[in-house]
Amino acid sequence: VIYAIEDLVPDCRDMLRLKWPNDVWIDRHKLAGILCEATNGNALGKTRAVVGIGLNRCVDFAAAGLDERDLGKAVSLHSIASTVPDELCLVDRLRHYLLELADMFSTTDKPASKSGLALLLPELRRRDGLIGCPVAIELSSETICGEAAGIDGSGRLLVCLAGDRIQPFTSGRVRLI
């Protein structure tokens, strides 16, 4: 999503960050969200991923009846960029990068070190918008506070807790504190 936006909106180049696990930020304002869900194997036993991308391209929040409390810290691309790509160009760029990702995660003819998350980690870490920030991880039964310490090799959020203990998280709602 970041690459697609940067290709088409040079104003945003090197300004977009990831808020683990699935948001794209600009200046700590949510520009996009990504949800992925794995489907159970089909008749051939293959698992597929369904990817949903929500991008605030030209959203008039006031006209939609949303105020600051409803929005949190959402922002629309048209309010921060001098040019906004049309929908089809954006979908085309997103498709291009999603197909690249699908190829990266295909392990049929590649060793693990040459596929999947291993190839993405340096860029994910460079784009990490949470690193060094005080965060609260809201789980179903508790909230854990600490300082975001990066993303590990499995894609988990690392949080430094009291006593400099690092705890990885695979899920949870993350908010800045």
Residue pairs with C-beta under 8 A, 6 or more apart in sequence:
1 24
1 32
1 34
1 53
1 55
1 94
1 97
2 16
2 18
2 24
2 127
3 93
3 97
4 90
4 93
4 94
4 96
4 97
5 12
5 16
5 24
5 31
5 32
5 55
5 77
5 90
6 12
6 13
6 14
6 16
7 93
8 85
8 89
8 90
8 93
9 77
9 81
9 83
9 84
9 85
11 80
11 81
11 82
11 83
12 26
12 77
12 80
12 81
15 26
15 27
16 24
16 25
16 26
16 31
16 127
17 24
17 25
17 26
17 28
17 127
17 128
17 129
18 24
18 25
18 124
18 127
18 128
18 129
18 130
19 25
19 30
19 129
19 130
19 174
20 128
20 130
20 148
20 151
20 157
20 174
21 155
21 157
21 171
21 174
22 33
22 34
22 35
22 36
23 30
23 32
23 33
23 34
24 30
24 31
24 32
24 33
24 34
24 55
25 31
25 129
26 75
26 80
27 75
28 73
28 129
28 176
29 73
29 74
29 75
30 56
30 72
30 73
30 74
30 75
31 55
31 56
31 74
31 75
31 76
31 77
31 80
32 53
32 54
32 55
32 56
33 53
33 54
34 51
34 52
34 53
34 54
35 51
35 52
35 54
36 49
36 50
36 51
36 52
37 49
37 50
37 52
38 47
38 48
38 49
38 50
39 47
39 48
39 49
39 50
40 47
41 47
42 48
51 98
53 94
55 77
55 90
56 74
56 75
56 76
56 77
57 76
57 77
57 78
57 84
57 87
57 90
58 76
58 77
58 78
58 84
59 74
59 76
59 78
60 76
61 67
61 70
61 71
61 74
61 76
77 84
78 84
85 93
104 115
104 116
104 119
104 120
105 115
105 116
106 115
107 115
107 116
112 118
117 153
117 154
117 155
118 153
121 151
121 153
124 151
124 155
125 131
125 150
125 151
128 148
128 150
128 151
130 148
130 157
130 174
130 176
131 148
131 149
131 150
132 147
132 148
133 147
133 148
133 176
134 145
134 146
134 147
134 148
134 176
134 177
135 145
135 146
135 147
135 148
135 159
135 174
135 175
135 176
135 177
136 143
136 144
136 145
136 174
136 175
136 176
136 177
137 143
137 144
137 145
137 146
137 157
137 159
137 169
137 172
137 173
137 174
138 172
138 173
138 174
138 175
139 171
139 172
144 159
144 161
144 167
144 169
144 172
145 161
145 177
146 159
146 160
146 161
146 162
146 167
147 159
147 160
148 157
148 158
148 159
148 160
148 174
149 158
149 159
149 160
149 166
150 158
151 157
151 158
152 158
152 168
154 168
154 170
156 168
156 169
156 170
157 168
157 169
157 172
157 174
158 166
158 167
158 168
158 169
159 166
159 167
159 168
159 169
160 166
161 167
